[in-house]
Amino acid sequence: MKPIQAGLLGIGVVGAGTFQVLARNQEEIQRRAGRGIVITMVADLNVERARSLVGPDVAVVSDARAVIANPDIDIVIELIGGYGIAKTLVLEAIAAGKHVVTANKALLAVHGTEIFAAASAKGVMVAFEAAVAGGIPIIKALREGLTANRIQWIAGIINGTTNFILSEMRDKGLDFGVVLKEAQRLGYAEADPTFDIEGVDAAHKATIMSAIAFGIPVQFNKAYVEGITKLVASDIRYAEQLGYRIKLLGIVKRRPDGIELRVHPCLVPAKRLIANVEGAMNAVMVQGDAVGTTLYYGKGAGAEPTASAVIADLVDVTRLHTADAAQRVPHLAFQPNTFDKAMHSLPVLPMGEVVTSYYLRLRVADEAGVLARVTGILADAGISIGAVLQREAEDVAGQGAEGSSAVPQTDLIILTHDCAEARMDGAIARMQELTTVLQPIIRIRKEELA
Ligand code: HSE
């Protein structure tokens, strides 16, 4: 049988990696797919560079629409990224009857409903393994391997840039800004790292996983998103002293009354495997009612790890493109006609209704009655305390110096048991009003992941 032909839109790091892996492993890929898979056409604005990457046998054009219009091409691989022109081209490819393979998490998290509906109406596949956690086959695992389960929660380190920064902050005791600069110098963080460090990239991926896990549409606009920019080294150190590590987690959780969908820094017990995922690596924990806890670990970015996921999708599409569309695995794991009912029973909950435990740090005047007043406010709010730590404030100039008349300052670190976020917001507002609380209170959520 003749090889199936694919056209690539945008040849950057991942596109080049896809070429390399396809060429190197073509024989085995062919035996798995049942026929060869070749990229015969590439569109990129930098035609010269693209040519130098793909060699003379591949047509290189600057106009992506020439790829979409090519009748010999069955699969369009979109590696442009973002929600701008990529969205237009993906919808045009679908309208032209092409299957689409994409690594574009932002596009699917924000416009997935429109894109999957268009693909279903046209009877084509949109495959996106590379969109979540790079080389880790987490979409395959959630959509197929765990299909027997009622998924209860997922917690993932799904952004390598921020995990690298947090690992460095912990190892070297440095604050966020210093490590970010170093990460940029080493190429671990982009020149504009906003989407990574503000948690947006992780929230795109968490949104996609929430849809596949719970049978709801993608709803990025309802995700709670908080990045790592406000973290300081002392909180990482205090957390360590209490037996925890701080990770940026994407969390999706099923509750009887709805779904929690959130990304934020989180204390995780140091003894959990996921707490020991270091550097730019990714890991995703999935809790299913039948299987229990499972953990998936690997590289979440990079040329060949991401190419591994792109090519897995190419093989899937090659195997299935002649099959009846109704027999294929649904894009988001559940049949789309069940989404409306699920939406009513499983709304994405506002952050005020999220229930979790907390790490609080209060910079206070070190004088009689302060701890009692603070714990009194927590008690009034019905918030139970799990542990308290008091540490001398190390960053106060002249603290403790002989003859100093300044009020001594101390850090109070409190771990609480579970409570609703709105209740904690109220308690923090009251504690903040105490004149003996000298700085904005630090609040970091905590998950036991048991
Ligand atoms: N920028 C992402 C990360 C990889 O740092 O993990 C692509 O989503």
Boltz pocket constraint, residues with backbone or C-beta under 6 A from the ligand:
constraints:
  - pocket:
      binder: B
      contacts: [[A, 131], [A, 158], [A, 159], [A, 160], [A, 161], [A, 162], [A, 188], [A, 196], [A, 201], [A, 280], [A, 300], [A, 301]]
      max_distance: 6.0
